[in-house]
Amino acid sequence: MLYDAYEMQRSMLAGASALANFGAGLLQNPANPFAYLGGGAIMGSALEVFAHAAAPRGKPAFGLTKTEIDGREVVVHEEIVLRKPFGQLKRFRREGVEDSPKLLIVAPMSGHYATLLRGTVQRMLPTCEVYITDWRDAKLVPLSDGRFDFDDYVDYIIDFLTEIGPGAHALAVCQPSVPSYVAAAVMSADKHPCTPRTLTLMGGPVDTREAPTAVNLLATDRPHAWFEQNAIATVPMTYPGAGRRVYPGFLQLAGFMSMNLGNHMISHWEMFKHLVQGDGESADSTKRFYDEYRAVCDMTAEFYLQTVELVFQRHALPKGEMLHHGKRVDPGAITDIGILAIEGERDDISGLGQTRAALTLATNLPEEKKRYYMAEKVGHYGIFNGSKWRNRIAPVVEEWIKANG
């Protein structure tokens, strides 16, 4: 009933958004005399803000068609090199550029599409041949394609690294830090030829007992059954994945929005003022952010519930209790992967020390293969997007890849 109610509300808001958008265009049209009345600009701006907030959103495009290398413009082509039911491996091929480090960016499966990391990909393109895990919206995957759980996530990472080939590097942002670390340990134990040379973990919940945040406390204050009863819904019949049990993207978005509701309200108020003042460029900047932020997708119930249990409630990895297909995962098997742990000083999703724990767990990894970087005055989103990522954090990643290449 929850998902059906949401779909009905979404359809109603889509119609209201279209009407508001039409009204805004009418009131802001220079040929309309009413646009010059005292309240015309204010009413038109208010309608435009509402229309943008209520508009339905699908999967955004990366839209990365070029990059700059050594002062020259290089054309970039998006290619899908491996398709699997719940995700695909996407490559950003730079025309005429060879022999660069191969970098797999592991995107979160946490309600947002991989395009949330567009800025991460864009910044690494000049120096690396970039691949990314492009996860599918679970409501679009038919039940006939089976289930997708934590072990499957790890398997996908291993399969993607195998497809890329030996000598690749991996970078995991936020939630996939744990399955990426597990994949690295499993591949190391198996002496897999495609084990990554480096593994960069950025703002990941490796050990959520360190500096627990509101997100961590939510998971520990409630029993596992609460999440199964309150966070899981069934995909309606209007989608290819009808009947699949999922954690809906709209619930994930509602949770994130409520954590910083004041900031989101201020952002929309600022957008409104920019529109009234005729500053469309500043308003468009806010719009672009929310176009990405509000584009959400579902994840399978089994993966979500296992992540809550293993990562946030049982702390299975740091306690040495993590299993992969029934076999214990041994972080001590990691002996030659350069691990870089990056944390943001103001991260309110993964607290300080949670990602750094990955270095402590790798007991047999030489100290020269470990590095920690704490980005001062940087929040969770700023670790992998924005000017601080581009100017301060990305150079650290590039240096680490070069040092272990």
Helices and strands as residue ranges (DSSP letters): H 2-27, G 33-36, H 40-54, E 66-69, E 72-84, E 87-94, E 102-106, G 114-117, H 118-124, E 129-135, G 138-140, G 143-145, H 150-164, E 169-173, H 177-189, E 198-202, H 214-221, H 224-230, E 233-234, E 245-247, H 249-259, H 261-276, H 280-293, E 299-300, H 301-307, I 308-313, E 323-324, E 327-328, G 331-333, E 338-344, H 357-361, G 367-369, E 370-375, G 381-383, H 387-388, I 389-393, H 394-403
